[in-house]
Amino acid sequence: MKVSIILPTYNEAGNIVSLVEEILMVLPSDIQPEIIVVDDDSPDNTGEIAGKTFASNPAVKILFRTEARCLAKSIRYGIEHTSGEKIIVMDTDFTHNPAEIPRMLHVGEIYDVVSGSRFSAGGNMQDKAHYFASFVYNLVLRIILRTQVQDNLGGFFLIDREKLFSLPFDKIFFGYGDYFFRLIYFSQRQGYTVIEIPAF
């Protein structure tokens, strides 16, 4: 199975090479990887560094955005250049642990959307102040959206390609991390199966 992993980047020159290497290391042997680094016009040359390092690896693609910086639009740009049956999106500052990817892939054999959650049983976040603020914000979102999803802002997820491309991209991919609760919202409206797994 081919899996596309989207890495939206901005000023991650110090992380991008080790992150891609770790992702390649943890992927199961039966997975054909497509790692897409989307550089959002980083002043620190994140994209160029990744491009030079992985120039000989066809599994790693580097895309450059030069329009107004926007996390959600970078993710959309990456999605539009994927060819994998499953798509994974994750942060590039090691906020999201690559070691979780094999479990996501396993659970994704059954569910349409697999979300790495900081607030489901076993999940965690190192910054306790940020954890509490995010918990409260998520609680408000759960009330407004009438959803049982615990972490509506996580941004570390796997989704079936065919299901993703049937969602209204223009209504989802704008802004910053808030795109994710819109993705979950429209996925649930479409009747997709959504599950959360603990993430660190």
Rosetta silent file (secondary structure, phi, psi, omega in degrees, C-alpha in Angstrom):
SEQUENCE: MKVSIILPTYNEAGNIVSLVEEILMVLPSDIQPEIIVVDDDSPDNTGEIAGKTFASNPAVKILFRTEARCLAKSIRYGIEHTSGEKIIVMDTDFTHNPAEIPRMLHVGEIYDVVSGSRFSAGGNMQDKAHYFASFVYNLVLRIILRTQVQDNLGGFFLIDREKLFSLPFDKIFFGYGDYFFRLIYFSQRQGYTVIEIPAF
SCORE:     score description
SCORE:     0.000 S_00000001
   1 L     0.000  138.423  177.915    0.000    0.000    0.000 S_00000001
   2 E   -93.335  130.903 -178.798    1.194    3.481   -0.848 S_00000001
   3 E  -124.438  127.396  177.437    0.997    6.050    1.955 S_00000001
   4 E   -97.936  129.505  179.534    1.515    9.789    1.518 S_00000001
   5 E  -117.984  117.574 -175.777    2.879   11.685    4.520 S_00000001
   6 E   -98.432  128.394 -179.618    2.553   15.467    4.379 S_00000001
   7 E  -121.257   93.730  176.605    4.995   17.603    6.346 S_00000001
   8 E   -74.975  127.569 -173.381    4.082   21.319    6.258 S_00000001
   9 E  -126.314  146.459  168.704    7.185   23.279    7.213 S_00000001
  10 L  -150.577  114.873 -179.022    8.205   26.783    8.187 S_00000001
  11 L    54.515   52.710  177.990   11.674   27.384    9.626 S_00000001
  12 L  -119.523   34.933 -179.250   12.285   23.735   10.522 S_00000001
  13 L   -58.240  -32.218 -178.334   15.809   23.431    9.097 S_00000001
  14 L   -79.005  -12.413 -175.608   16.986   21.905   12.355 S_00000001
  15 L  -115.315  -29.088 -163.962   14.306   19.204   12.386 S_00000001
  16 H   -62.173  -40.512 -177.424   13.304   18.284    8.861 S_00000001
  17 H   -67.119  -48.379 -179.064   16.135   15.889    7.967 S_00000001
  18 H   -65.948  -33.213  178.574   15.995   13.890   11.195 S_00000001
  19 H   -66.094  -49.082  179.496   12.187   13.794   11.029 S_00000001
  20 H   -60.693  -42.278  179.025   12.101   12.388    7.503 S_00000001
  21 H   -61.525  -40.411 -179.815   14.808    9.859    8.403 S_00000001
  22 H   -68.761  -39.389  177.332   12.847    8.724   11.444 S_00000001
  23 H   -60.452  -47.393  179.337    9.626    8.392    9.457 S_00000001
  24 H   -60.753  -32.983 -178.017   11.370    6.242    6.858 S_00000001
  25 H   -72.961  -36.534 -174.254   12.832    4.113    9.643 S_00000001
  26 H   -88.938  -13.589 -177.782    9.534    3.386   11.446 S_00000001
  27 L   -66.458  136.778  176.803    7.376    2.666    8.397 S_00000001
  28 L   -58.741  152.193 -174.454    6.439   -1.015    7.986 S_00000001
  29 L   -66.392  -22.696 -178.979    8.289   -2.810    5.184 S_00000001
  30 L   -87.924    5.696 -179.923    5.100   -3.418    3.197 S_00000001
  31 L   -99.136  130.940  172.535    4.387    0.324    2.924 S_00000001
  32 E   -93.722  110.563 -173.982    5.433    2.307   -0.132 S_00000001
  33 E   -85.547  147.825  169.414    6.126    5.802    1.251 S_00000001
  34 E  -134.033  100.068 -177.341    5.550    9.150   -0.384 S_00000001
  35 E   -98.342  119.902 -176.397    6.859   11.862    1.926 S_00000001
  36 E  -113.324  110.423  176.366    5.857   15.341    0.815 S_00000001
  37 E   -91.527  119.727  178.746    7.639   18.278    2.441 S_00000001
  38 E  -107.507  105.268 -178.394    5.720   21.503    1.832 S_00000001
  39 E   -89.995  123.619 -175.598    7.963   24.461    2.562 S_00000001
  40 L   -93.126   55.388  177.379    6.035   27.665    3.245 S_00000001
  41 L    58.684   51.301 -177.157    8.775   30.023    2.005 S_00000001
  42 L   -70.372  127.856  175.769   11.028   29.428    5.022 S_00000001
  43 L   -63.880  -22.888 -178.094   13.785   32.040    5.503 S_00000001
  44 L   -90.028   10.971  175.086   16.018   29.325    6.980 S_00000001
  45 L    63.759   36.256  178.212   15.945   27.307    3.716 S_00000001
  46 H   -52.780  -50.145 -177.010   14.145   24.296    5.187 S_00000001
  47 H   -62.790  -41.471  179.888   13.001   23.116    1.773 S_00000001
  48 H   -64.675  -40.994  178.905   16.395   23.509    0.146 S_00000001
  49 H   -62.691  -45.967  178.236   18.097   21.560    2.932 S_00000001
  50 H   -63.043  -41.194 -179.035   15.585   18.721    2.643 S_00000001
  51 H   -61.733  -42.939  179.925   15.882   18.762   -1.136 S_00000001
  52 H   -69.030  -40.394 -177.091   19.682   18.435   -1.098 S_00000001
  53 H   -66.699  -39.990 -174.179   19.681   15.750    1.593 S_00000001
  54 L  -110.178   25.042 -177.777   17.102   13.514   -0.068 S_00000001
  55 L   -57.800  -30.174 -177.316   17.845   14.331   -3.710 S_00000001
  56 L   -94.776    3.492 -178.759   18.573   10.672   -4.443 S_00000001
  57 L  -107.997  106.422 -177.930   15.489    9.328   -2.662 S_00000001
  58 L   -67.479  -12.402  179.540   12.416    9.255   -4.951 S_00000001
  59 L   -77.789  -13.494 -176.864   10.170    8.655   -1.934 S_00000001
  60 E  -112.524  122.259  179.797   10.778   12.222   -0.702 S_00000001
  61 E  -117.376  141.672  179.682    9.302   15.162   -2.597 S_00000001
  62 E  -115.741  124.192  176.321    9.848   18.828   -1.818 S_00000001
  63 E  -115.570  145.640 -179.750    7.195   21.420   -2.693 S_00000001
  64 E  -119.862  130.155  172.180    7.596   25.166   -2.311 S_00000001
  65 L  -108.670  133.865  178.891    4.855   27.696   -1.596 S_00000001
  66 L  -119.868    4.058  176.189    5.654   31.366   -2.143 S_00000001
  67 L   -78.755 -174.695  178.751    2.165   32.782   -1.578 S_00000001
  68 L   -54.930  132.750 -177.186    1.009   34.201    1.772 S_00000001
  69 L   -62.873  137.119 -178.799    2.049   31.793    4.512 S_00000001
  70 L  -165.447  117.679 -178.293   -0.790   29.630    5.790 S_00000001
  71 H   -57.327  -50.286 -175.942   -0.566   26.252    7.527 S_00000001
  72 H   -62.689  -38.558  179.479   -3.920   24.990    6.277 S_00000001
  73 H   -71.792  -31.654  174.832   -3.207   26.008    2.683 S_00000001
  74 H   -64.122  -42.378  178.280    0.204   24.352    2.849 S_00000001
  75 H   -63.419  -44.567  178.361   -1.471   21.139    3.956 S_00000001
  76 H   -60.647  -42.902  179.886   -4.021   21.403    1.169 S_00000001
  77 H   -59.426  -42.294  177.132   -1.240   22.016   -1.360 S_00000001
  78 H   -64.617  -44.107  179.629    0.494   18.879   -0.165 S_00000001
  79 H   -58.004  -41.970 -177.346   -2.711   16.856   -0.276 S_00000001
  80 L   -68.495  -11.223  178.300   -3.333   17.925   -3.866 S_00000001
  81 L  -109.851   13.729 -179.865    0.056   16.487   -4.845 S_00000001
  82 L   -87.772  160.822  173.859   -0.389   13.088   -3.182 S_00000001
  83 L  -135.768    3.807 -178.043   -0.888    9.727   -4.851 S_00000001
  84 L   -77.553  156.452  177.256   -1.143    7.425   -1.804 S_00000001
  85 L   -72.378  -32.362  175.416   -4.183    5.387   -0.829 S_00000001
  86 E  -119.508  147.116 -179.566   -3.855    6.712    2.727 S_00000001
  87 E  -124.476  131.582  176.114   -2.761   10.216    3.695 S_00000001
  88 E  -117.724  137.552  174.703   -1.067   11.215    6.937 S_00000001
  89 E  -121.727  135.764  178.909   -0.529   14.801    8.078 S_00000001
  90 L  -151.915  158.070  176.880    1.803   15.700   10.947 S_00000001
  91 L   -71.803  162.427 -176.369    3.784   18.633   12.350 S_00000001
  92 L  -110.566   11.826  179.640    7.484   18.949   11.597 S_00000001
  93 L  -106.521   17.261 -178.709    8.772   20.087   15.011 S_00000001
  94 L    67.932   16.186  168.313    8.486   16.618   16.615 S_00000001
  95 L   -61.348  -35.651  177.589    5.299   17.663   18.407 S_00000001
  96 L  -104.034  131.079 -173.754    3.916   14.543   16.745 S_00000001
  97 L   -86.752  117.851  178.735    5.841   11.326   17.303 S_00000001
  98 H   -56.893  -25.478 -179.217    6.675    9.350   14.124 S_00000001
  99 H   -62.513  -17.199  179.083    6.613    6.166   16.218 S_00000001
 100 H   -79.181  -14.882 -173.294    2.807    6.452   16.266 S_00000001
 101 H   -60.352  -46.757  179.163    2.564    6.032   12.486 S_00000001
 102 H   -56.959  -39.526  178.711    2.552    2.195   12.348 S_00000001
 103 H   -66.525  -40.224  176.479   -0.316    2.079   14.860 S_00000001
 104 H   -58.301  -44.707 -179.630   -2.206    4.698   12.862 S_00000001
 105 H   -62.874  -40.347  179.894   -1.793    2.604    9.724 S_00000001
 106 H   -64.424  -47.952 -179.824   -3.018   -0.516   11.512 S_00000001
 107 H   -67.611  -32.037 -179.700   -6.115    1.197   12.916 S_00000001
 108 L   -68.693   -8.222  173.843   -6.666    2.911    9.555 S_00000001
 109 L   -70.457  -20.129 -176.958   -7.348   -0.461    7.981 S_00000001
 110 L  -110.068  -39.192 -174.390  -10.737   -0.313    9.728 S_00000001
 111 L  -104.759  151.570  179.879  -11.534    3.386   10.212 S_00000001
 112 L   -73.301  -39.345 -178.603  -11.768    6.200    7.655 S_00000001
 113 E  -129.266  128.405  176.314  -10.082    8.789    9.895 S_00000001
 114 E  -119.484  120.295 -176.383   -7.543    8.074   12.654 S_00000001
 115 E  -114.701  127.943  173.974   -6.663   11.054   14.836 S_00000001
 116 E   -75.297  117.595 -172.314   -3.772   11.226   17.275 S_00000001
 117 E  -113.068  133.113  175.410   -5.333   12.668   20.431 S_00000001
 118 L   -79.835  -16.415 -171.464   -3.682   14.349   23.396 S_00000001
 119 L  -112.457   -3.601  172.554   -6.867   13.996   25.444 S_00000001
 120 L   -79.347  165.279 -176.506   -7.945   10.411   24.913 S_00000001
 121 L   -56.970  123.163 -179.616   -6.839    7.867   27.506 S_00000001
 122 L    98.953  -13.453  178.105   -3.060    7.552   27.314 S_00000001
 123 L   -79.115  165.632 -176.329   -2.494   10.785   25.399 S_00000001
 124 L  -164.110  166.737  173.781   -0.333   13.588   26.779 S_00000001
 125 L  -147.500  134.222 -175.290    1.362   16.944   26.165 S_00000001
 126 L   -67.333  -42.487 -178.691    4.584   18.100   27.811 S_00000001
 127 L   -78.796  103.552 -173.142    3.624   21.774   28.176 S_00000001
 128 H   -67.077  -34.973  177.980    1.012   21.633   30.963 S_00000001
 129 H   -65.489  -42.843  177.478   -0.198   25.229   30.495 S_00000001
 130 H   -65.631  -38.980  179.163   -0.728   24.591   26.800 S_00000001
 131 H   -59.765  -46.880 -178.369   -2.371   21.269   27.633 S_00000001
 132 H   -65.689  -44.817  179.891   -4.899   22.927   29.951 S_00000001
 133 H   -61.525  -42.596  179.019   -5.687   25.758   27.517 S_00000001
 134 H   -66.047  -37.542  178.950   -6.165   23.265   24.684 S_00000001
 135 H   -61.375  -45.581 -179.505   -8.347   21.063   26.886 S_00000001
 136 H   -64.629  -45.215 -179.146  -10.684   23.959   27.701 S_00000001
 137 H   -62.131  -40.997  178.190  -10.836   25.097   24.063 S_00000001
 138 H   -65.524  -35.529  177.835  -11.604   21.555   22.956 S_00000001
 139 H   -62.228  -42.800  177.814  -14.347   21.282   25.547 S_00000001
 140 H   -62.795  -44.706  179.383  -16.006   24.391   24.100 S_00000001
 141 H   -61.726  -40.342  179.742  -15.673   23.007   20.575 S_00000001
 142 H   -62.238  -37.064  178.958  -17.201   19.696   21.609 S_00000001
 143 H   -69.397  -45.225 -177.513  -20.225   21.525   23.013 S_00000001
 144 H   -67.159  -45.094 -175.803  -20.634   23.746   19.949 S_00000001
 145 H   -85.637   -9.098 -178.130  -20.059   20.982   17.384 S_00000001
 146 L    54.518   53.440 -179.127  -21.893   18.329   19.407 S_00000001
 147 L  -124.216  153.305  176.822  -19.096   15.860   18.911 S_00000001
 148 L   -95.549    0.986  177.345  -17.511   13.229   21.119 S_00000001
 149 L   -65.176  126.739 -174.356  -14.078   13.815   19.539 S_00000001
 150 L   -78.620  -37.773 -175.225  -11.765   14.765   22.405 S_00000001
 151 L  -120.554   98.499 -177.100   -9.022   16.559   20.451 S_00000001
 152 L   -93.644    6.715 -177.324  -10.358   18.779   17.676 S_00000001
 153 L  -129.818   11.321 -171.820   -7.092   20.667   17.175 S_00000001
 154 L   -63.745  -51.238  177.456   -4.507   17.884   17.107 S_00000001
 155 L    78.826    7.051  175.827   -3.563   17.922   13.433 S_00000001
 156 L  -112.852  104.112 -171.366   -1.871   14.495   13.495 S_00000001
 157 E  -151.885  160.967  172.500   -4.116   12.222   11.486 S_00000001
 158 E  -121.199  139.503  178.516   -4.553    9.543    8.869 S_00000001
 159 E  -144.749  147.137  176.067   -7.399    9.575    6.381 S_00000001
 160 E   -66.540  130.006 -175.441   -8.472    7.479    3.434 S_00000001
 161 H   -56.573  -48.596 -176.926   -7.593    9.344    0.229 S_00000001
 162 H   -60.564  -40.571  179.709  -10.896    8.715   -1.533 S_00000001
 163 H   -67.711  -41.762 -178.707  -12.871    9.910    1.501 S_00000001
 164 H   -61.056  -43.358 -175.312  -10.710   13.004    1.929 S_00000001
 165 L   -74.467   -4.063  174.457  -11.131   14.128   -1.674 S_00000001
 166 L   -94.442   -2.388  179.101  -14.911   14.015   -1.344 S_00000001
 167 L   -86.532  156.712 -178.623  -14.820   16.691    1.404 S_00000001
 168 L   -79.321   90.984 -175.188  -15.303   20.439    0.668 S_00000001
 169 H   -54.306  -40.348 -177.035  -11.686   21.650    0.701 S_00000001
 170 H   -64.558  -23.574  179.756  -12.645   25.331    0.397 S_00000001
 171 H   -92.348   -4.381 -175.342  -14.662   25.091    3.610 S_00000001
 172 H  -113.791  -52.393 -166.584  -11.880   23.331    5.510 S_00000001
 173 L   -92.449   78.231  170.383   -8.395   24.426    4.525 S_00000001
 174 L  -150.703  160.618 -178.839   -7.916   27.991    5.654 S_00000001
 175 L    81.654 -153.276 -176.312   -6.459   29.563    8.780 S_00000001
 176 L  -110.173 -122.803 -176.867   -4.068   27.777   11.100 S_00000001
 177 L   -69.690  -12.831 -179.698   -4.751   24.745   13.321 S_00000001
 178 L   -66.544  -16.045  177.811   -8.486   25.446   13.267 S_00000001
 179 H   -57.408  -29.722 -170.758   -8.707   23.705    9.877 S_00000001
 180 H   -69.215  -39.347  179.577   -8.609   20.401   11.765 S_00000001
 181 H   -68.870  -27.797  175.864  -11.896   20.745   13.630 S_00000001
 182 H   -70.953  -36.896  176.114  -13.552   21.614   10.313 S_00000001
 183 H   -61.095  -46.721  178.376  -12.024   18.484    8.775 S_00000001
 184 H   -63.949  -42.887 -179.189  -13.408   16.356   11.603 S_00000001
 185 H   -58.577  -51.222 -177.963  -16.774   18.129   11.457 S_00000001
 186 H   -70.784  -30.250  175.712  -17.291   17.533    7.729 S_00000001
 187 H   -63.635  -43.082  179.595  -15.962   13.972    8.004 S_00000001
 188 H   -68.401  -36.735  177.634  -18.586   13.182   10.625 S_00000001
 189 H   -63.376  -31.249  178.931  -21.317   14.871    8.581 S_00000001
 190 L   -80.171   -5.312  179.623  -20.397   12.573    5.696 S_00000001
 191 L    83.427   17.375  179.367  -20.804    9.595    8.001 S_00000001
 192 L   -72.218  149.860  176.339  -17.121    8.627    7.993 S_00000001
 193 L   -81.820  125.760 -177.329  -15.845    6.485   10.830 S_00000001
 194 E  -123.211  130.396  177.169  -13.549    8.543   13.082 S_00000001
 195 E  -134.820  147.565  176.146  -11.458    7.181   15.922 S_00000001
 196 E  -106.682  141.527  172.653   -8.894    8.739   18.250 S_00000001
 197 E  -123.804  151.849 -178.554   -5.770    7.009   19.473 S_00000001
 198 E   -60.400  139.454  176.591   -3.434    8.326   22.197 S_00000001
 199 L  -133.855  152.878 -177.888   -0.678   10.641   20.990 S_00000001
 200 L  -118.581    0.000    0.000    2.276   12.204   22.783 S_00000001
